[in-house]
Amino acid sequence: MPQPEKVLDPTASPEAWYGHEIRLRRKARGFKTAGALAARVQVSVDVVLKIERGEYRCPEDLAARLDEVLETGGLFARAWGMAFGDADKCRADADSLGRRQGEGTRTAHRGRMLEGGDPTAPNRSPEPVERRAFLAVGSLATLAPLELTRLLSPVAPPPVPEWITRNEIDQLLDIANVLQGWDNSHGSGGLVGELAGNCMRWAVSLLSADCPPRLRADFLAALARLGLVAGASQFDVCRHEEARVAFKVAVECAEEGKHWHLRAKGYSFLARQAIWIGDGDDGLTNAEKGLVRSDRLTASERAMLHTARARAFAKLQNVQETLAAVGAADDAFAQRRPAEEPPWMAYYDEAQHNGDTAHALWDLAVGVDGHDPTPAAERFQNAVRGHAPAFVRSKAISCTKLAALVMLKGDPREAASIGHRALDFSGGLTSRRASEDLRELGRFAARHPKVPEALALRERIGASLHA
């Protein structure tokens, strides 16, 4: 009987991140086992497994073959220097810089994470958030397309202050709030996504500045907050590497600062992203990490994380666990007290809860033979009715998923009518996720070639996506 794959931690080291990316890309391209990929790139299965686990230095020529077979557009060749070539030098330089900054009157904030009752207990010595963020910046610089730096970037980057003051903290929070509002209303394509990526780079660069102890917790909270917003923006346009790095930085900052609510939101995003790209196992792991010490979380946060668990179980087609997790999410949400929620959880109202749990039930309805689609449809209907105008993307996505469900399981004419409403909601959006859902609805409509309404909807979807 085959042994289960080892769970990978991409934050452990550059080599571990590199191996984790290979596994993700391998599975995304349909190579279910390391052996299948090994045969294509002409190495032993043991080599692929050890590289994936971060235990073996990937040969540089193999990186190019991996890019070709996995169709990554040169990802592994570009990232090779960060992971295996320049990583040691960069870490040495960072350590040397840290020692120089610690001389004289300046204080080096090593900021050990996960100590003294922190949420998780890794099996290796934790690193300060400055070093992990340094690795994150290397990932962004290596993976981000050039277009991210051409627009909305000054000729020279904003200078990094010698000391963090309240002004920098307020700027981080203001940027996060503005980006989140634009993202909810318009999606993250175009200028919004470009600005989010550049703002995150500037934010992480602030970690090289000294921060007075009295401001340290607030500074880390502001960085985590912007990391969540910037990551969500990159996630919305399917820039998954950038999104994952931003979420990881957010979680690291939240854990060092012991900001449990921001930590929970970070793990929720990591779970949702993993689920969206089809990795139910990784999604479940992140959701359950977020629920560590759930007694410290609000009712909405617990509901949000149980919903992520439900969506992960649904991707794994585990019906009973999905339904149990939806029930746990409903129970938690019933205890919600809006006045006690942190500001960034204001979005998680009844409409959002209905839409998120409906996504889990949708996967069961379309993926498990004989499963009743009615509960998913009812929750999507409640979400569409309940979403405020500021959350047009959520309304559009719920409406699109409802149309797709009815197109598959009900009357295609009714589905076409719902689909046209979804297109109306989507008119001003630049969301890649919303576009992917519309493409899926178009594919489902194509299954009814004799229904004029379904064909008309498909034509309108095609015109909308190519406009």
N, C-alpha and C positions, 0 to 999 in steps of 0.2 A: 504494500500500500504506500503511495507516495507521501513523503513528509510535507507538512505545511511549510510555506515559505516563511523565512525569518522576517519579523516586522522590522522595517528599516527606520532609522531616525536621521532625516536629512540635515538636522542641525548639529550633528555630532562633530563634523569636520567637513572641509571642502571635498575630500574623497568620498565621504558618506553621502553628501548631497549629489555628487556626480553619479554614484551608483544608483541612488534612489531615482534620479531622472531617467537613467537607462531602463530601469524596471517599468516606470510609468509609460515611457514611450514604447517599450516592447509590447506591453499589454494593449496599448491603444492601437498599435498596428496589427494586432491579432496573433502575436506570438505568445501563446499561453504558457509556454515553458522556456526556461533559459536554454535548454537543449535545442529547441527549434531555431532560436536566434543564433546560437553558436554555429550551427551547420551553415547558416547563410553567410556569416562573417568569417568562416573558416578558422575557428579556434575551438579549443575544447570547452565542453560545458562547464568544467571546473573553473576555467578562466572567467567566463561570463558571470558565474555565481559569485566568485570572489570579488570581482569588480563591483557588482551590484551591492555587495555587503560592505564595500569600502575597505576590503582587506588586501587589495592588490592594485598596484599602479597600472592604469590602463596605458598600453603602448600608444604612442601618438598616431601611428599609422592605423591602428584599430579604430581610433576615434573617427577618422574619416570614413572608414567602412561602415561604422555604426550610423553615421549621418546619412550615408547613401541608402542603406537598407531600411532604416526607420524613417526616412524622408523628413529629416528635421530642419532642413535648410542650413546646415552647417553648425548647429547648436553645439555638438560635442567637440568639434574642432576648435570653436571659439572659446569654449569653457575649459579646454584642456590646460591651458597655461594657468588659469586661476586655481584649478584643482590640483594639478601635479607639477607645473613648471615654476610658477612664481609664488605659490602660496607660502612656502617656507620663508622666502625672502621677505614677503609682505608682512608675515607675522613677526619676523625678527625686527623689521623696521618699526612696526607698531609698538613692540615691546620697548625698543630703544627710545621712541618718541615718548612713550608713557613715562620712562625713567627720567627723561629730560624735563618733562612737565612737572614731575614730582619734586624737582630740586628747588631750593630757595623757599619762597613763601607760598608757592602754589601747592594745592593738595590734590593728589591723584586719587580719584574716587574709583576704587577697584570694584565696588558694588557687587560682591558675590551674590549669585542668585540661588534660590531654592534652598536656603539655609533656615535652620531654626523653625521648623513647622511649616515650611512652604508647601505649596500644593503637591509637588511631585518630588521623587527622590531618584535622580539618575544614578547609574552605576559607574559614573566617572566623575572626576573633579569638575565642578561647574566653572564656567568661564565668565568673566565680567561681561556686562552687556555691551561695553565698548568694543570688545574683540569680536563678539558675535555680529554686531552691527557692521564692523569692518568687513567681515566675510559677506554680509548681505549686500553691502555696497559693491563689492567685487562681482557678485552675481548679477546685480542690475547693470553694471557697466558692461559686463560681458554679453548679457543676453538681450538687452534692450535694443530695438532697431534704431538706426540713426535718426529716424523721423522724430523720436521722442525729444531729442535735444536741439532740433532745428527751430521749433516753434515755441514761443513764450519763454525762451531762454535768453538772458542778457548776454552781452559780449563776454563779460567775466562773471562767474558765479558770485552771489552775495558773500561778503566776507564772513568768516566764522568769528564771532566775538571771543575775546579772551575769557570772559566770564558770562555765564548764563544769568540773566536778570528776569524780573517779572515781565518785562517787555517781550522777550522771546517766547515765554510761555503763553502770553496772551495772543501773540501772533499765530502760534501753532493752533490754538483753539479757534481763533477767528477763521483761519484757513479751512480747518476741518468742518466748521459749521457751514461756511459758504459752499464748499465742495459738495457736502452732503445734500444741501438743498438743490443745487443744480443737477446733481446725479439723480435724485428722486424724480425731478420734473422732466428732465430731458434725456436721461441715459448718459453714458460715459464716452460715446464716440466723439470724434473731432476734438475741439479745444478742451473740453472738460477732462478727457482722459490724458491729454498731453500735459495739462497743468497739474493734474494729480501726480503724475509720474515725476515731474520736475520738483514739485513741492516736497515729495517724499525724499528725494535725494538731498535737498537742502536740509530737511529735518534731521536726517541721519548724520549729516556732517556736523551738526551741533553737538553730537556725542563726544567730539574731540575737545570741546571746551570744558573748562572747569565749572562746576555748579556748586554754589554754597549749600551746605547740608540742609539748611532750613527750606530750600527750594527744591531739593532733589526729588521728593515724592511727587510734587506738582509737575515738575519738568518731565519725569517719566510718564506720568498720566497723560500729559499733553502729547508726548510723542506716540504713546500707544493709541490715543484717540485719532490722531492724524493717520497712523498706520492702518487702522481699521477702515477709515474712510477712503484713503488712497488705494488700499488693497481691494475694497469693494468696487471701486471705479475700474481698476484694471481687470478684475474678475468679470465685470459686466461686458467688457469688450474682448473677453477670452484671451487676455495676455496672462496666461496662468503662471508663468515663472515669476513675473513681476508681482502678481497678486500674492502668491505664496510667500515670497520674501517679505513683502510688507506686512502680511498677517503674522509671520514668524517674529519680525522685529517688534510688532505690537505686543505679542504674547510675552516675549522676553522682558520688555519694559514693564509690562503689567505685573509679571511675576517678581521682578526685582523690587518694584515699588509696593508690592503686596496689594495691588488694586484688583480685588477678586472679581468685581463686576466687569471691568475691561478685559480681564483674562477670560472670563466666560464667553464674552462676545467674540474674542479672537478665536477661540477654539470652535465656536459655532460657525464662524466664517470658514475656517479650515475644513470643517466637516462638510459644509454645503458645497464648497468648491470640489472636494474629492468626490462627493456624490454626483455632482453635475458632470464630471468627466468619467463617471462610471466606476469609480473605485469605492464600492460600498464598505469594504473592510477598513480602509483608511478613514472613511467618513465616520464609521462607528467608533473607531479608536479615538478620534478627536472629540466627538460628542461626549464620550464617556470621560475623557480627560477634563472636559469643561465642567462636568458634574461633580468632580472631586470637591468634597466639603460643600455640598449643595445647601447645607444649612446656612451658609453665608450669602446665598443668592436670593434675589427676589423671586416672587411667584412667576413673573413674566420670563425671567431668565431661565428658570427651571423648565417652564413650558417650551421655550425656544430650543433648549438643548434636548428635551425629550422628543420634540418634533424632528430634530436632526437625527436622532436615533431611529425614529420611525422611518424616515426617508432612507436611511442606510439599510435597515432591515428589508424595506421594500425592494431596493435595488438587488438585494441578495435573494429576493422572492421568498422570504421567511414570513408567511402570512400571520401566524400566531404572534410572533414577536412584534411585527408591525402594528397589529391591532392593540396589543398590550401597551406599546409605546405611545400610540395615539391616545389611548385611555389615560395614561400617566400625564401626557401633555394637557389633556382636557381638565384633569383633576387639578393640576398646578395652575392652569389659567383661571379656573373658577375662584382661586384664592387671591387673584390679582387686586392690588390696591394702587391705582395709578399715582397717587401722591407720594408713594414710597419708592417709585422707580427712578433710576438715574435718567438724566435728560435724553441720552442716546437711545433709551428703550421706549420712548414715547410712541415710536412708530408701531410697536408691537401691540396693536389693539385687536379687537375682535375680528376685524376684516383680515388683518395679517395672519392671525392664528388660524382662521378658516382656510386661507389660501395655502399656508405652509403645510398644514395637515392634509389638505386635499391633494397636494403633490404626492405625498406618500401613498394615499389611497388610489391615486391615479395610476401609479406604477403597478399596483396589484390588479386594478381593473383591466389594464391592457396587457399585463404580462402573465397573469395566472388564469388559466381556463376556468370559466364558470364563476369567476368572482363578480359580485354585484357592483355595478358602477354607480348605483344611486347615491351612496354616501359621499363619494368624491364629487359628483355633480352638484349635490346640495351645498357642499362647503364652498365650491368654486362660485356658485350663484351668490352665496352670502358675502363672499369676498368682493365680487364685482360690485354688488350693491353698496357695500360698506366703505370701500376705499375713498378717501377724501381726494379732491383734485390735486393736492400736492404730491400724491403717490400714484401718478398716472401710469408709471411703468408697471407697478404691481397690479393695477387694475387691468392693464392691457394683457399682461402675461396670464393672469387668472382667466380672463375672458377667452384667450386663445386656447388654453388647455381645456377649458370647458367645451369649446367648439370641437376640438380634436376628439374629446371623449364621446361626444354625441355623434360625431361623424363615424366613429368606429362602432359604437354600440347602440345607436339609436337612429333617428330619422335624419338622413343627410340634408333634407331641406331645412329643417330646424337648425341643424349644425351650420349650414351656410349663412343663415340669418345671424346667428351668434358670431360667426366668423367675420362678417362685415362690421359688426359693432367693434370687434377686437381691432380691426384695421383702422377704424375711426379713432380709437383710443391711441393707436400706435403712430398716428400720422406725424407727430413732432418728435418722435424718439430717435435716438442714435444708439440703441442698445443692441449689441450683438446677440445677447441671450434672447431678447424678445424676437429678433430676426430669425434665430434658429427655430424657435417655437412656431413661428409663422411658416417656415419651410416645411416643418413636420406636418402642420395642418394641411398645407398644399399637397403633400404626398398622400395623406389620407383621403383628401377630396378626389384625387385621381383614381381612387378605387371605385368611384361611382361614375363611370363614363356616360351613363345613360340618364343622369340627373342633371338637367341644365343648370340648376342653381349651384350645384357643386362645381361644375366646370367653370361657371362665371366667377365663383369665389377663387378658384385656382388661378384663373387669369389675372384677377385683381391682385392676388398675392404676388404673382410673378412680376407684374408691373410695378408694384410698390417696392419690392426688394431690389429692383434694377433701376429705380428712379435716381 
